[in-house]
Amino acid sequence: MTKRFCLDLDMEDIRSWCEERSFPSYRADQLFKWLSSGVIDLDEMTNIPKDMRSKLKEDFLFENGMKIEHRFVSSIDGTVKLVFGMSDGHIIETVIMRYKQGLSICISSQAGCRMGCTFCASAHAGFGRNLTGGEMLGQVLLSQRFMNERIRSVVVMGIGEPFDNYDNLMRFIRLVTSEEGNNLGARHITVSTCGLVPKMKEFTALKSQVNLSVSLHAPNDELRKKLMPVANRYSLKELIEACDEYVKATNRRITFEYSLFKGVNDDEKSARELYRLLRGIHCHVNLIAANEFPGSPYKRSSREHIESFRQLMEKYKINATLRREMGTDIMAACGQLRRGLEQ
């Protein structure tokens, strides 16, 4: 049987293991404290006895389960990209950004992605597998330790579609918000989806305070189908209805991501269509100056077109801002992640 990664264990799991292996219950507290601080190398756990470390190594994956293989630092804004190697050889990427309120991290939910969005580098890298909740948590905890600073907010917007890995995503949220562990507030977590409507509804039913962001990128079905294959499964009508349900059930504002591509979705007609689509929904629109990557079929809109589009949103009373670009020189910006060393 495949060994579980140590960060997939919650306090109850560790206590049960200690009981089964006849170790005193206080050892569970000690182990959980190490793991919650991002220490996954058993040799560093100095207050854990050798016999217990030996048994832990037999039963679970520790330092070999997840390692920082490469690190890149942007010379433009200090954004950090970490490339993690997993126990089975898969590679994922994580981005750490500094804002006035502290560090924010963009984590991956899958090794690769099967959504096939034509403007995203991750889609061109193929699909490996789903990440476990502990592997998502590991990106947060190991990044905190690497930066020697607490992560203040988490966005699940890296490689992969989070709702395509729904159960593990929910496990991650439980782990990262655990009062016994990392204790991150739900309102400091944002999950981004390309629009898997059934899972959006399942998520809405939880009435969680986790923020929801939807990758929209087109104001009509015809264009969205060209950009995002998921639009062939769920129409904009179905998607917007699901978004409205989320807002009403949670009383939370929803965010729409809208990348601006030159000559594709950045004209006045598109702005009017977007207004008609979103009017009446408590939302915010994140306008993104589309990030290019080698082989991309799209070019970013000009500054003039971007500003003109933003002003039209303002005119139509749609709350919209231009997202700050970060990490473009290290291929760490939105749509640029592509499984690191595998490319």
C-alpha positions, 0 to 999 in steps of 0.5 A: 500500500502507498504510504501517506504523506506526513502532512496528510495526517491531522491530529486525530490521525496522529493520536490514533497512530500513537495509540496503535504503536503504543506511544504516549499521547503527548508524543502526538502533540510533539509530532503535530507541532513539528509538522505544523511548523513545516518540519518534515525531516524526522532527523530535525525532530529532536524531541521525538525518540529514535524508535518512534522516528523509525516507526514513523518512517516505516509507515509514512512519507516524510522528507522524501514526500516533498522537496524544494527542488528549485527557487526563483526570485523576481528581480522586478518585485521580489516574487518567489517561485518554488518548484517542488519535487514530489515522491513519485517524480511529479513536479509542481510550482508555487508562487509567493507574493508580498503585499502590504498586508503580508505574504500571499501564496498561490498554490497548485491543486494538481500536477498538471491540468486537464481543463485545456484552456487555450491561453494557459501554459499549464494546460500545455504541460499535460496532466499528472495526478491530483495532489493530496490535501497534505501536498497542498498544505505542504506548499503553505507550510514549507513556503512559510519555513522557506520565507521564515514568515507566516503566510497571511492568505492563500489562493488556490490558483496555481497549476490545476483546477481545484474543483476537479480535485474536490475532495482533496481540496476540502481536506486541504481547507480543513487542514489549513484552517485547523485551530490545532494546526496552521489556523488560517481563517477561511476568509483568507483563502480563495479558490479559483475555478474555471466553472465546474458548475456541479462542484460549485453548487456542492461548495455553495451548499457548505456555506463556507466563508472561503472566497470563490473566484471564477475564471470567466475570460469571455462575455459570451458562450461562442468566444468562451468555447474557443478559449475554455473547453469547459464552456462546452459542458456548462453554458454561461447561463448555468455558470452565472446562476451558480455564481448567483447562488453562491453569493446569496447562500454565503453573503460573500462577494464573488470575483470574476477573472477576466484576462484581456487578449488583443483583438479577442475580448478587449473591445467595447462590444465585449465590455457591454456584453460583460456588463449585461452578463454580470449586472445584478450580481454582487461581484468584483471583476479582476481585469488581467493583462494577459500573460504570454508564454512561448507557444501562446496563440494570444497576445496581451491587450495594449495599455490603452485598450486595458484602461479603456475597458476598465473605464467602461466597467466603471461607467457601467457601475461594475466594480473592476480593477486591474490586477497587479502583475507579479513575477513575470520575469520568472514565469510566475504570473497568472497562466504561466505556470507549467510544471517547472522542470518537466518542460 
